[in-house]
Amino acid sequence: MAVSQATRAPRRPRRPRGPLAPYAFAGAAALYLVLFAGVPILKGVQLSVTDTQLINPNGGSSVGLDNYAALVGDEVFLRSVVTTIVYAFCTVAGSLLLGTVSAVVLNRAFPGRFLARAVAVMPWAVPTVAVVMVFRWIFNNDNGVANAGLSALGIGARGWLTDPSYGMPSVLVATVWKVTPFVMLVVLAALQAVPEELYEAARVDGAGMYSTFTTIVLPHLMPTLRIVGLLMTIWSFRRFEIIWLLTGGGPAGVTSTIVISVYEQAFGNSRLGFAAAIGVLGLLLSLAVTLVYFVIETRTERKNRVAA
C-alpha cells in the first residue's frame, strides 16, 4: 500500500559531505582573517619602518628601526604605556567585580527581576557618544551633578575633566559604567549553567551564602571570568572613543593611552610611520597579555587533569 504524501517523514536538509567540508568552512574564516586582519597588520609593520608623512602617504623612505629606537627613549610614549596599563587594570578589575556582583544579585528570584535586568543592560546598549555627553554633564565644573553633590556635602568643587588629579578617575568611572553590563550578562549566563543539585547539596550540608559562593559558584565562574578578563583587557588597550571624546588625552596628558598617542602622532604631527611603530608595539603588548592567558589556562588544565 502506497504511503500518502501527508504521512511521509519530512526530508532532512542535506549536509556537506566529504573530507574537504571542514577545511572549506575553516578556510572561509581563515580567508576573512587574512584579508581584514593579517594584511592590515603587515601593512602597519611595513609603514612602521618608514618616515612616511600624512601629507605624502606614498612618499616615505625606509628608516629601518629608527622609529622603534626613538620610542625607547620617548618619555611621552613610555608614559602612555604606563597609562594604558593602569587604565586597563582598573577598568577590567572594576567591571569584573561589579559585573559579577550584579550577576549574582540578578540571578536570584525577586519581584521585578526582568525589569531590573533590562535596566542593568542599558549602559551597554547606549551609544558611546551619548555616554560621553552624559558624563561631561555630570563632571561639568559649573553645573555638573558631581560638583553639586559635593557642594551639598560642604566639600569644594573639583575640576573633574580639567584637573590632572581627577582626569583618570573620571575616565575610569565612565568606562566602568559603560562596560560592566557586558560582564554581567556573560557571568549571569554562566551562573544559570551551574547545576541546581550543587546548590541543594550545599543547603543540605548547612553551607551559608559565602561558603556556597566560594566553593561552588566561583569555581564554575573562573573559566568565564578568565576569558572575559582577557577580552576586556584587549578592548581596554584598543579603546579610543570614550577617552578622546571625554578628555582628549588630557588634562596634561594623564589619560593619553597608546591609541591616543597613535592618533596624535598620525593626525596631529603627521608622522604616519612613527604612529605605525606605536601601533605595532601596542599590538605586541596585547599579544603578551594573550600569551599570559594561554599559559594560565594550560597550567589550570594540567592541574585539573592531575586532580581528576
N, C-alpha and C positions, 0 to 999 in steps of 0.2 A: 504494500500500500504506500503510495507516494506521500511524503511529508509535505504539508502545506507550507506556503511561503511564510505565514504568520508564526508557525511553530519552529522555524529554523533558528538556530543559535546565531546571534549577531557575529559578523566577522571581526576578528581582531585586527587592529592596524598592523600593517607589515613593519617589521623592524629591520634595520640594516643587517645584512648577513655578510659573513666572510671575515677573514683575519685582518683585513685592512680597515674595517669600520672604526675601531678605536683610534687608529692613527689619523683617520680623516677628521674625527671630532677634535682630537688633541692638536692636529695640525692647524685647524682654523683658529683656535685660541692662540697658538704659538705665532701664527702669522700676524694676528692682531697686535700682540705684544711687540713683535719685532718692528712693525711699521709705526706704531704710535707710542712706543716707549724706547725700544732699542735704538732706532735711527735718531730721534732727538737727542738721546744721551750721547751717542757717538758724535753728533754734530756739535754738542756743547763741549765735549772734550777737545775736539778739533779747534773750536773757537777759543778755548782757554789758553792755547799756546800761541796766540797771535796778539798783535796790538791793534785789533780792529776797533774802529771808532763808529759811533752811531751815525755820524754824518756821511760816512763812507763804508757801509757794511760789507762791501765786496772788495775793499782795497787794503785789507790788513796784511801784514807780513809776519812771518814766523819769528817768535822771540824765544822759543824753547820753553824752559821752565822759569823764565824771569818773573812771570805773574805770580807763580806759586812762591818763589823766593821773596818777592815783595810782601806777600801776605804774612809770611812767618814773622816779620818784624813790624807789621802794621798794628798799632795799638787799637785802632778803631775796629779792625776786623776781629782781633782777639777778644775785645770787649763784647762784640756782637755774638761770638761763640759762647762766652760765659752767660750772656743774657738769654740766649736761646736755650741753653741747658737749664737755667733757673726757671725760665718760663715753662718749658716742657715738664719739668719735675713738679712744679706747683700745680699746673693745670691738670696733669694726669693724676696726681695724688688726691687733689681736691675733688675731681669729678668721680674717681673711683670710690672714694669714701662716701660722698653724698649720694651717688648713684646707687651704691649697694644698700645704704640705709633706707633710701626711698623705696627701693625694690622690695626690701624685707617688709616695710610697713604696708605697701600696696599689695603685697601678696596675701595679706590677711583679709578675712571676710569682715566687712563692716558696711553699714548703710551708706550709699553714695560712692562706693568704691569705683564704679565705672566712670563717674563724673570726675573723681579725683585723679584717676589715671589719665583721662583726656586733658585735664588742666596741666598735669605734670609734664606732658609731652609737648605742650605748646611752645616752649622756648626753642626746642629743636626744629620745629616746623616754621618758626618765624624767620624771614629773610635776614641775613646778617646786617644789611644796611638799616633795616628797621631796628634791630637790636642796638646798633651803634647810636642811632638817633635817640633812643630811649635813655641810654646810659650817658650820653652827652648832656641830656636834660637833667638826669639825676645828679651828675657831677658838676653841673654848672656852678661857677663861683658866686654868682649874684643871686639867682633864684632857684638853685637846684634843691632837690629833696634832701640830699645828704647834708648839705650845709644848714638847711632849715632845721633838720633834726638835731644837729649838733648845737645850733643856737638855742633851741628849746631846752636843751640839757645844760645850758650855760657854758658850752665849750665853743671856742672860737672857730670860725670858718676855715676850711682848708682848700688849698688850690689843687684839687684832685688831678686835673689834667695839665696843670701848669707848673706844679712844684715837683722837682725831681724825686723828692722823698715819697710822693704818693702816686707817681705815674705808673710804676709797675703794679702796685696793689690794685689800682683802678682797672687796668687791663686784665689782670687775673680774675677779678670779680666778674667782669663782663664775660670773659671767656668761659669760666666755670659755669656760669648761669646758662650759657648757650649750649654747652656740650654735655652737661650732666644728664639730660633726658635720654641721650643715646645709650649711655652706660646703664641707666635704669632699665630701659627696655630689654637690653641684652641679658642683664642679670635677672630680671623678672622672668624671662623665658627659661633661663637655667634653673631658677627656683622651682618653677612649675614642673620641671623634669625630675625633681627629687622624689623617689618612691614614698608613698604615704605610709608604707609599712615601717619605714625607718622612724618616722615621727611617732607612730603608735608604740614601737618598741622602746623609744626614749621615754614616753609617758609612763609605760609600764615599769620601767626601771627607776622612775622618780626623778628624771633629769629635768632641770629648770631650763628657762629660755636661753640663758648664756651657755650652759653645757650643750644643749641641743644645737645651738648655732655653731659652736666651736668644733664639736665632734662629728656632726652630721652635715650641716648645711655648708659650712666653709670648705671642707674637703671637696665637696661636689662643685663648688663655685670656683675653686682655684684655677682649673684649666681655662675656664671662661674669662676670669679676671686677668690671667696672663696674656691671652690673645687680645683682649680689649685694651689692656695696658700698652701692648706693642702698637696697635693701631693708633691709639690716642697719642703716643709718643711721636710716631712718624707724622701724624697730622699736625702736631704742635710744631715740629720742625718746619713744616711747609706753610703754616698758617700766615696769611698776609693781610687779608682784607680787614679783619676786625682790629688789628693793631694799627694799620695805616690810617684807617678812617677815624679811629678814636684819638690817636696821639701823633700819627705821622712819624713814629720812631722817637719822638721826644717825650717829655721835655729833657733837653740836654743829652739826648741820645740814650736815655736809660731804658727805653723799650725798643731799641733798634736791634732786631734779630738778624739772622743770616739772610733771610729772604728780603728783609727791608734793605740790607746793605746791597744785595744784588740789584734791587730796583734803583736805589740811589746812584750806584756806580754806572748802571747801564743807561738810565734815562736822565739822571741829574748831572753826571760828569761825562756822559757819552763814551764811557770806556767799556765797550761790549766784551772785549777779550778778558779784561780784568774781572768783570762781573761774572763771566762764564767760569773763571777759575774759582770764584767764591761759591758758585753753584755746585761745582764738582766736589769741592770739599764738604759742602753740606750734604751731598749725596753719600759721600763716604761715611759721614757721621751717622746717617740713617742706616746704612748697611752695617755699621758696627753695632748699633743697637739691635738690629735684626739678628746678627750673629750671636750676640749675648742671649737673646731669647731662645734661639735654637739650641744653644749649649745647655741652658737651664732645662728645656723640655727633654733633651736627650738624657740628662742625668736623672730627671724625675722618672722617666720611663724605665730606666735601668733599676732604680730603687723599687719601683712598683713590681717589676718582674721578680726581683730578689725576694720581696716581701710575700709575693704570691707563691 
